Amino acid sequence: AHFGFPFVPPPFIKITAHQLAIIYLLLWRAFLSTILSFLGFRRVTKHERKSTVLLKWNNSSYFISFKDFSKGLDQATLRDLKEKCKTATGVPVATMKLKVSGANMKDESAPLSSYGVHYNSIVELDGHLPGKDDLQEAASGNPEEVGLCLRIAQTVEKLKESAVPVIEKYDKEVVDYISGGVIDETKRKKLLDMSAYINEQLMQSLFALDGITCEIDFTTARQKRREGVRYAQGLLDRLDKIKSDLRVFIDSHKA
């Protein structure tokens, strides 16, 4: 007797093969779920799937998720993507170049959707990790400062390789034009157009340098940016002097 009542064995429960298969399946899913949870795996939500892109860099691949953005890729900007790429790879944002479908993405304030980035898009990263020597040269030792120094150096180097030879050529042509002592309208127009082109290139370099924002403790980068601006401004001053000499010659022959 049990609590005053006679024990009555439970009736036999008949289970079909189909029901048994379902029970085994449920038990297996529960077991598998427990194991995956123990190992740190979890089910990926639909929002996560639609907010993930694939990053390729240096023969490696990374899944970059924007699940923390309520609207996913429609809300995230290029700057947001760069920050996540930095976290994944360690490549400084300052030197990072990103492509999707072969096209460069430049405007950091633009939403990723404006570049045609959607879930499962493949984004290519061009950039490298700073070495120990590079980090030692930067006052802060911060990889981002190293990246800024590299950007500044590349801008100045571009001036030296492209702008300086053109200015040298322009200077010689103006000297030859003045030495000829005759106003040639075709040549004069060519020289004026040439000076406008050079001026535009120099101004673009100045804007690029001015657009490099350095943290207050990035003293090395700030110093290199000042030096770069002075160098570009020096080329502008030289161009203005050549243009002034040409203008004086033209005005003297108009009188």
N, C-alpha and C positions, 0 to 999 in steps of 0.2 A: 504494500500500500504506500501511496505517496500523498502526504497531507490528507490522509483519510480516504483517498480515492484509489481504486485499483488502477494499476498501470495498464494503459491500453497502447499497444504498439501502433505506430503510424501505418496507415495503409500503404501498400506498394504503389510507387509512382512510376508510371510507364513513360519513358522518354524515347522519342523517335530519333532516328539517325540524323535527321535535319536539325532537330532541336539540340542534339548533342554537339553538332558541328558549330552551331551558333554559340553555345556555351563555351566551347574550346576557343572560338574566335574572340569572344569577349574577354576571356581569361588571358589570352595571348596579348591582346591590345593593352589590357591593364598592366601586364607584366612588362611589356615593351615600353609603355609610358613611364613606368616607375624607373626602369633602367636609364632611359634617356634623360629623365629629370635628374637622376643621381649624377649623370655625366655632364649635366649642364645644358643639354639640348632642350629646345621647346618648339612648339608649333609656331610657324611664321604666319602672321596675320595678313589679310588681304591688303591692308594699308601699307604694311612693310614691303610686300612684294611690289606694289605700285610706286614705292618711294625709294627704290634701290637702283643704283647704276653700277656698272662694272668698270673699275679703274685698272688700266694697264700701265705699268712702269717697270723699266729695268728687268724685263722678262718675268715679272711677277704680276699677279692679279689680285685685286681687292674689291670686296663688295662694300660700296659706300651707301649707307642708309640715311634717309631723311625722315625717318619715322617720327622724330621729335618736332617736325613741322606739320601743323594741322592740315595744310593743303599740299604737303609733299613738295614735289618738284615744281609745282605752280607757284609756290611761295619762296622757295630757296633761291638765292642769288649765286652768281659766279663766285663772289667772295666767300659765301658759305661753303661752297664746294671746295674752294682752295684751302680753307681752314680744316676741313675734314680730310683732304688729301695730305695736308701737313701732319695731322695726327696719325694717319695710316703709314706714311712713308718717312717722315722726318725732313722732307725737302722743304726749304724755306719758301714761304709765300712770295717773297720778293723776287725770286728767280724762276718762279713756276710759270710754265706755259702749258695751257690745256687745249686739246683739240677734240672735236666730236665730228665724225664723218669727214675727217680731213680738213675741217674749217677751224681756224683759230678763234678762241673766245677771249675777248679783250675787256669789254665793259664789265667791271666787277659789280656794278650796281644792278645790272640787268638780271631778270629772273632766268633760271635755266631753261624754262619752257620757250623763251624767246630765241634760244639757240637750237631749238628742236630736240632738246634733251628730254627723253621719256624713260619710263622704267625699262630696265634691261639695256639701255644705251651703253655703248662702249666709249669711255673717255680715255684719251691718251695723254699721259703726263710727260713733259720734257723738263728735266731738272736733275740736279745732282746734290748729294749730301756734301756739306763743307768738310774739308779735312782739318786735322789738328792744327796745322800751320795757319790755315785761314782763321780758325777760331782764336788763335793766339794774337793775330794781328788786330782783331777787333777789340776795342776797349772793354766792351761788356761781356765778350765771350759768347754772345748770343748768336745762334745760327741765322736769325733774321737780320741782324746787323751785317753779318758776312754777306748775306744775299743782297742787301741794299748797296754795299760797297761794290759788289760785282756788277749790279745794274748801272751804277754811276760810272764805273770803269768802262763798261761796254759802250755807254753813250759818248764818253770822251774819245774813246778809240775810234768810234764811227766818225766823229768829227775829224780826227786826224787823217783817217784813211780816205774819206770822201770829200769833205768840205775844203780842207787845206789845199789839195791839188787843184781844185776848181778855182779857188781864190788866187792861187799862184798864176794859173792860166789867164784869169780875168785881168790881173794886174799887168801881165806882159802885154795883153792885147790892148789895154787902155794906153799903156806907154807907147806902143807902136802907133796907135791911132793919133795920139797927140803929136808924136814926132813927125807924122806925115804932114801936119800943118793944114790939112784940108778937111772940111766937113763933108763926110760921106754919110748921107741919111740912112742908107741901108745898114751900114756898119754901126752907125750910132744907135739905131733901133735894136740891133742885135746885142750891143753892149748893155743897153738899158734893160732888155729882157733877161740877160744873163745875170745882172746884178739883182734883179727882183727874185730870180730863182734861188740864188745863193742866200739872199736875205731870208727867204722863206725856210730854207733848210736850217739855218742857224737859229731862227726863232723857234722852230719845232724842237730843236735840241734843248734850248733854254726852257721851254714849257715842260719838256720831259724831266729835266733836272728839278725844276720848281715843283713838279708833281710828286716827287719822291718825298714822302713823309717819314721823318726820322724821330724815333722816341728820344726824349730828353737825355737819356743815359747812353744813347748811341753816338758818343762823341767822335769816334773815328769816321763813321758814315757822314755825320754832319760836316766835319772838316773836309772830307773828300767832295761832298756836294758843293761846298763853298768854292773849292778849288776848281771844280768843273764849271761852275757858273762864271767864275772869273775868266777861265780859258775861253769859253764860248763868247763872253762879252768882249774879250780882246779881239777875237776874229771879227765880230761885228764892227768894232771900232776901226779895224784895218779896212774892212769893206767900205765903211763910210768915208774914210780918207781917200780911197781910190775913186769913189763916186764923186767926191768933192772936187778932186783934180779934173775929172772928166767934165763936170759941170762948169768949172771955171773956164776951161778951154772952149767949150761950146758957146758959153755966154760971150767970151771975148771975140769970137768970130761972128757973132750975130750983130754986134755993135757996128 
